[in-house]
Amino acid sequence: MATSTQLVCPNCAGTLQFDPTIGKMKCIFCDSVFSQEEAEQFFAQQNEEEEIKESGADWGEDADGMRAYSCSTCGAEILCDQNTAATRCPYCDNTTVIEAQLSGAIKPDVVIPFAFTKEQAMEKYKGYYEKRKLIPKDFLSGSRVEEIQGVYVPFWLYDGSVSIDAEFEAADITDNGTEITRKIYKADRRGNIAFENVPADASKRMPDDIMDSVEPFDFGQLKPFSMTYMPGFLAERFDVEGDDDLERAEKRVTNTAKQKTRATVRHDEVTETRGDYKVNYTKKKYALLPIWYLTTSWNGKQWNFAMNGQTGNFTGDLPVDGTKLGIMTGGSALAAAVLLYLITKSIPFILGAALVVGLIVFLVAKGSMKPVHKATQANEYMAKKVSLVYSTDDYVRTERKKKEQRQQS
């Protein structure tokens, strides 16, 4: 059986945990506070004294892929899967760090510490669903909320650039009242745009769309990885290899590169006629990022919610009360119809406009209850402007079209 590790308070031998409110280690028994540097010294000394040796070869793994560890606080046997890096002892409830999952060749490069406590995360959850007026009443009373968990989720962060070779057809349009003139141009753009720390979660257990929806992270706050940020939280080791996550990151940076390149063509109409965007990776980092994760069970379905443990951004799909949605949609359409009736007596116009208003309200209201999405852009992690090495807008031709004149009665 392999051994787990807990950081012990040098004053009272109690358990030290990372406190997000002060950004330091704090004893849960005597309230002693220690800096990360002090905690790292305690951790190194503790490991040396206990002579903890993890070879990575003898995991005590059973046929189901579970591994057995000995809790360093109470000595109980802890069972967890091969990707768990920090967990709780079911007997003494202390957080235990499985050091071998976060060391050696699989040691994370960087970490963002938690900035919000469990109590703050629960308040965010309550505020999140209380603002949604379309939520069914019995969801609030009938759902079973499982304990919210603070988890360090493994991510790959990608650095690099996108090389660009694109061509556009553009037009400037003028309207003098009787004729529409279109001046056509061929715009060529070549260059590159840099990106840094484009994230892709590396855990199969975490839904990709939910992890995308809690972005962005402030990667200016990345810190070199240290075990001392782990106590008090759960953690996972990556089970998606960095090369396997490349496709997700590549789609995002390519879409943003296209968008930013098109923005350099400053004409009234712009259409891309050819585009070659090649992604070049220069660096890959293994990071642990803070996520508060919560699940609820209602109506035979599991609902998942997550909060960015650094920024407080909360997300999760919510059920929609069909009756409330119908009343909101119908009421909006009726109000629009009454208002338009006072302005115009055209019944066909009023009906059409009211239908459009109702449809817009329906889509916006329903969309507000279902914000979880797959990320398609990487704007927050890319340079503001494309670095162009070649940029021309060559005049091609002029097109003119007479406007139809309405006959006055």
Residue pairs with C-beta under 8 A, 6 or more apart in sequence:
1 60
1 68
1 69
1 70
1 77
2 54
2 58
2 59
2 60
2 67
2 68
2 69
2 70
2 98
2 100
3 50
3 52
3 54
3 69
3 70
3 72
4 69
4 70
4 71
4 72
4 78
4 96
4 97
4 98
4 99
5 43
5 46
5 47
5 52
5 72
5 96
5 97
5 98
5 99
5 227
6 15
6 16
6 71
6 72
6 73
6 94
6 95
6 96
6 97
6 231
7 15
7 16
7 25
7 39
7 42
7 43
7 46
7 97
7 227
7 228
7 231
8 14
8 15
8 16
8 42
8 46
9 15
9 16
9 27
9 29
9 30
9 32
10 42
11 27
11 30
11 32
12 27
12 29
12 30
12 32
14 27
14 28
14 29
14 30
15 27
15 28
15 29
15 73
15 94
15 95
15 231
16 25
16 26
16 27
16 28
16 34
16 39
16 42
16 231
17 25
17 26
17 28
17 95
17 231
17 232
18 24
18 25
18 26
18 113
18 114
18 228
18 229
18 230
18 231
18 232
18 233
19 25
19 26
19 33
19 117
19 232
20 113
20 114
20 115
20 116
20 117
20 309
21 117
22 33
23 113
23 115
24 33
24 34
24 35
24 36
24 39
25 33
25 34
25 35
25 36
25 38
25 39
25 228
25 231
26 32
26 33
26 34
27 33
34 42
36 226
36 228
36 229
39 228
40 226
40 227
40 228
43 227
43 228
47 99
50 72
52 99
54 99
54 100
54 103
56 100
56 104
59 67
59 82
60 67
60 68
60 69
61 67
61 82
62 68
65 81
65 82
66 79
66 80
66 81
66 82
67 79
67 80
67 81
67 82
68 77
68 78
68 79
69 77
69 78
69 79
69 80
69 96
69 98
70 76
70 77
70 78
71 77
71 78
71 89
71 91
71 92
71 94
71 96
72 96
73 89
73 92
73 94
73 96
74 89
74 91
74 92
74 94
76 89
76 90
76 91
76 92
78 87
78 89
78 90
78 96
80 87
80 98
82 237
83 101
83 203
83 205
83 236
83 237
83 238
83 239
84 98
84 101
84 234
84 235
84 236
84 237
85 97
85 98
85 101
85 102
85 152
85 230
85 235
85 236
85 237
86 95
86 96
86 97
86 98
86 102
86 152
86 230
86 231
86 233
86 234
86 235
87 95
87 96
87 98
87 234
88 94
88 95
88 96
88 234
89 95
89 96
95 230
95 231
95 232
95 233
95 234
97 227
97 230
97 231
97 235
99 227
101 235
101 237
102 108
102 225
102 227
102 230
102 235
102 237
106 237
106 238
106 286
107 225
107 286
108 154
108 225
108 286
108 287
108 288
109 224
109 225
109 285
109 286
109 287
110 157
110 222
110 223
110 224
110 225
110 285
110 286
110 287
110 288
111 152
111 222
111 223
111 224
111 225
111 226
111 229
111 287
111 288
111 289
112 217
112 218
112 219
112 221
112 222
112 223
112 287
112 288
112 289
112 290
112 309
112 310
113 223
113 229
113 290
113 310
114 150
114 229
114 233
114 290
114 309
114 310
115 290
115 309
115 310
115 311
115 312
116 124
116 292
116 307
116 309
116 312
118 148
118 150
118 292
120 312
121 148
121 150
121 292
121 294
121 307
121 309
122 148
124 292
124 307
124 312
124 314
125 148
125 294
125 305
125 307
125 314
127 314
128 305
128 314
128 316
129 135
129 139
129 140
129 318
132 318
132 368
132 369
133 324
134 318
134 320
134 321
134 324
134 325
134 328
134 365
134 366
134 368
134 369
135 318
135 319
135 320
135 321
135 369
136 319
136 320
136 321
137 321
139 298
139 299
139 318
139 319
142 298
142 299
143 296
143 297
143 298
143 303
144 296
144 297
144 298
145 294
145 296
146 294
146 295
146 296
146 297
147 294
148 292
148 293
148 294
149 234
149 292
149 293
149 294
150 232
150 233
150 234
150 290
150 291
150 292
150 293
150 309
151 233
151 234
151 235
151 236
151 290
151 291
151 292
151 293
152 229
152 230
152 233
152 234
152 235
152 236
152 288
152 289
152 290
152 291
153 201
153 203
153 206
153 211
153 236
153 288
153 289
153 290
153 291
154 201
154 202
154 203
154 236
154 237
154 238
154 239
154 286
154 287
154 288
155 199
155 200
155 201
155 202
155 211
155 286
155 287
155 288
155 289
156 199
156 200
156 202
156 238
156 240
156 242
156 245
156 249
156 284
156 285
156 286
156 287
157 197
157 198
157 199
157 219
157 284
157 285
157 286
157 287
158 195
158 197
158 198
158 200
158 246
158 249
158 253
158 281
158 283
158 284
159 195
159 196
159 197
159 198
159 281
159 282
159 283
159 284
159 285
160 194
160 195
160 253
160 279
160 280
160 281
160 282
160 283
161 192
161 193
161 194
161 195
161 279
161 280
161 282
162 192
162 193
162 195
162 253
162 254
162 257
162 277
162 278
162 279
162 280
163 191
163 192
163 277
163 278
163 280
164 189
164 190
164 191
164 192
164 193
164 257
164 261
164 275
164 276
164 277
164 386
165 189
165 190
165 275
165 276
166 188
166 189
166 190
166 258
166 261
166 272
166 274
166 275
166 276
166 277
167 186
167 187
167 188
167 189
167 272
167 273
167 274
167 275
168 186
168 187
168 188
168 189
168 262
168 265
168 270
168 271
168 272
168 273
169 184
169 185
169 186
169 187
169 270
169 271
169 273
170 184
170 185
170 186
170 187
170 265
170 267
170 268
170 269
170 270
170 271
170 393
171 182
171 183
171 184
171 185
171 267
171 268
171 269
172 182
172 183
172 185
172 267
172 268
173 180
173 181
173 182
173 268
173 269
174 180
174 181
175 181
175 403
177 403
178 402
178 403
178 405
179 400
179 401
179 402
179 403
180 400
180 401
180 403
181 398
181 399
181 400
182 269
182 398
182 399
182 400
182 401
183 395
183 397
183 398
184 395
184 396
184 397
184 398
184 399
185 267
185 393
185 394
185 395
185 396
186 393
186 394
186 396
187 265
187 267
187 270
187 391
187 392
187 393
187 394
188 390
188 391
188 392
188 394
189 261
189 264
189 265
189 386
189 388
189 390
189 391
190 388
190 389
190 390
190 391
191 261
191 386
191 387
191 388
191 389
191 390
191 391
192 386
192 387
192 389
193 256
193 257
193 260
193 261
193 382
193 383
193 385
193 386
193 387
194 382
194 383
194 387
195 253
195 256
195 378
195 381
195 382
195 383
196 219
196 381
196 382
197 217
197 219
197 222
197 285
197 381
198 249
198 252
198 253
198 378
198 381
198 382
199 215
199 217
199 249
199 287
199 289
199 381
200 245
200 248
200 249
201 208
201 211
201 240
201 245
202 238
202 239
202 240
202 241
202 242
202 245
202 286
203 236
203 238
203 239
203 240
204 239
204 240
205 236
206 291
206 293
207 304
207 372
208 248
208 374
209 372
209 373
209 374
210 304
210 306
210 315
210 316
210 372
211 291
211 306
212 373
212 374
212 375
213 306
213 315
213 371
213 372
213 373
213 375
214 291
214 306
214 307
214 308
214 311
214 313
214 314
214 315
215 308
215 313
215 375
215 380
216 311
216 380
216 381
217 289
217 308
217 310
217 311
218 310
218 311
219 381
221 310
222 287
223 229
225 288
229 288
233 290
235 288
238 286
242 284
242 286
246 281
249 378
250 279
251 376
252 375
252 376
252 377
252 378
253 279
253 378
253 381
253 382
254 277
254 279
255 376
255 377
255 378
256 377
256 378
256 379
256 382
257 277
257 382
257 386
258 272
258 275
258 277
259 377
260 382
260 385
260 386
261 275
261 386
262 270
262 272
264 386
264 388
264 391
265 393
267 393
289 309
289 310
290 308
290 309
290 310
291 306
291 307
291 308
291 309
292 306
292 307
292 309
293 304
293 305
293 306
294 304
294 305
294 306
294 316
295 302
295 303
295 304
295 305
296 302
296 303
296 305
297 303
298 319
299 319
303 316
303 317
303 318
303 319
304 316
304 317
305 314
305 315
305 316
306 314
306 315
306 316
307 313
307 314
307 315
308 314
315 371
315 372
316 371
316 372
317 369
317 370
317 371
317 372
318 369
318 370
319 369
320 366
320 369
320 370
325 362
325 365
325 366
328 361
328 365
329 358
329 361
329 362
329 365
330 358
332 357
332 358
332 361
333 354
333 355
333 357
333 358
333 361
334 354
336 353
336 354
336 357
336 358
337 350
337 351
337 353
337 354
340 349
340 350
340 353
340 354
341 350
344 350
